[in-house]
Amino acid sequence: MREREAITTADFNYIRDLVRDQSALTLETGKEYLLEARLDPLARLEGFASCGHLVRRLRTGPFTDLHRRVVEAMTNNETTFFRDPRVFGMLANSVLPSLLAARSAERSLTIWCAACSTGQEPYSVAMLLREHQPSLDGWRIRIVASDISRGVLARARAGRYSQVEINRGLPASRLVKYFSQHGSTWELSPEIRQMVEFREINLIQSWQHLPAVHLILMRNVLIYFDMAAKRSILEKAGQLLDPRGYLVLGGAETTTNLDDSFEPVSFGGAVFFRPRASR
Ligand SMILES: C[S@@+](CC[C@H](N)C(=O)[O-])C[C@H]1O[C@@H](n2cnc3c(N)ncnc32)[C@H](O)[C@@H]1O
């Protein structure tokens, strides 16, 4: 058996810079334990004796798919169905009805879930919209969901969830309505799955081929970025968003002091961001 090799400061700095350059995620000094916890499983899977050996290989060769997978392994994919019930309550009762009223002449609505992780967020939106049927018959509804991580996108497309994932945020009424059980797994019905199209999009790279969007959910991802990355992503979001549209961020995120082209609007204690009328 080969010896374990600890992560050195140079290894840590290399991964910190790789992850920042490829994804904008920041890895603070002192987070060596996090790096080892996230990279050890990948190192084992790839046949390296330790995380240290894996990093040494990355540092001495050209950029490969292994580098991409290391960046992917450093992402935090925490998510749940209907995460933050106040936000989903206001989406269902105020924001979606007002967007649908504003779009009634065009009869089309496009929603983008940027950083969708394993799919619970876009599928929660799809369930809300499904519950507006039949009044949406004849509408063109697009829900585009994206993430940087191919691993989570594959899981999202499959639409299969464990009991633990189901227990987090999904009301029993919707479990019965939209899921079927296969052993220890719950499978989402094709009618909801086919409402969402998944794509790989890195928020710090080009957002090519995205249509104009009426609602952007970009939740619990900006918190991991530095100021410059947050500003540049919000600026691009402002350009993509319809002037009557809404941006939804995570509970700890805001546009304030980052991008003046948005103004916060409070709906029943949940904050949404809207393009300022003057822009
Ligand atoms: C904490 S999860 C949030 C999931 C969901 N939006 C929610 O609020 O429940 C953050 C997601 O952002 C993704 N992510 C991190 N950096 C990214 C980047 N540069 N571009 C796109 N997605 C990124 C991660 O892969 C992860 O799935």
The ligand as an SDF file (V2000), in Angstrom:
LIG
                    3D

 27 29  0  0  0  0  0  0  0  0999 V2000
  -25.8260   25.4380   -2.8170 C   0  0  0  0  0  0  0  0  0  0  0  0
  -26.2760   24.9320   -4.4320 S   0  0  0  0  0  0  0  0  0  0  0  0
  -27.7790   25.8570   -4.6580 C   0  0  0  0  0  0  0  0  0  0  0  0
  -28.8480   25.0540   -5.3610 C   0  0  0  0  0  0  0  0  0  0  0  0
  -30.1930   25.7520   -5.4870 C   0  0  0  0  0  0  0  0  0  0  0  0
  -30.0870   26.9570   -6.2870 N   0  0  0  0  0  0  0  0  0  0  0  0
  -30.7720   26.0840   -4.1330 C   0  0  0  0  0  0  0  0  0  0  0  0
  -30.7780   27.2420   -3.7280 O   0  0  0  0  0  0  0  0  0  0  0  0
  -31.2330   25.1570   -3.4500 O   0  0  0  0  0  0  0  0  0  0  0  0
  -25.0890   25.8420   -5.4180 C   0  0  0  0  0  0  0  0  0  0  0  0
  -24.9100   25.3020   -6.8250 C   0  0  0  0  0  0  0  0  0  0  0  0
  -24.1310   26.2450   -7.5660 O   0  0  0  0  0  0  0  0  0  0  0  0
  -23.3410   25.5350   -8.4860 C   0  0  0  0  0  0  0  0  0  0  0  0
  -22.2290   26.4010   -8.9350 N   0  0  0  0  0  0  0  0  0  0  0  0
  -21.1170   26.7440   -8.2570 C   0  0  0  0  0  0  0  0  0  0  0  0
  -20.3330   27.5270   -9.0200 N   0  0  0  0  0  0  0  0  0  0  0  0
  -20.9690   27.6910  -10.2000 C   0  0  0  0  0  0  0  0  0  0  0  0
  -20.6550   28.3900  -11.3920 C   0  0  0  0  0  0  0  0  0  0  0  0
  -19.5190   29.0890  -11.5350 N   0  0  0  0  0  0  0  0  0  0  0  0
  -21.5310   28.3350  -12.4170 N   0  0  0  0  0  0  0  0  0  0  0  0
  -22.6820   27.6230  -12.2970 C   0  0  0  0  0  0  0  0  0  0  0  0
  -23.0340   26.9330  -11.1940 N   0  0  0  0  0  0  0  0  0  0  0  0
  -22.1830   26.9760  -10.1480 C   0  0  0  0  0  0  0  0  0  0  0  0
  -22.9020   24.3080   -7.7120 C   0  0  0  0  0  0  0  0  0  0  0  0
  -22.5010   23.2530   -8.5630 O   0  0  0  0  0  0  0  0  0  0  0  0
  -24.1610   23.9870   -6.8970 C   0  0  0  0  0  0  0  0  0  0  0  0
  -24.9440   22.9900   -7.4980 O   0  0  0  0  0  0  0  0  0  0  0  0
  1  2  1  0
  2  3  1  0
  2 10  1  0
  3  4  1  0
  4  5  1  0
  5  6  1  0
  5  7  1  0
  7  8  2  0
  7  9  1  0
 10 11  1  0
 11 12  1  0
 11 26  1  0
 12 13  1  0
 13 14  1  0
 13 24  1  0
 14 15  1  0
 14 23  1  0
 15 16  2  0
 16 17  1  0
 17 18  1  0
 17 23  2  0
 18 19  1  0
 18 20  2  0
 20 21  1  0
 21 22  2  0
 22 23  1  0
 24 25  1  0
 24 26  1  0
 26 27  1  0
M  CHG  2   2   1   9  -1
M  END
$$$$
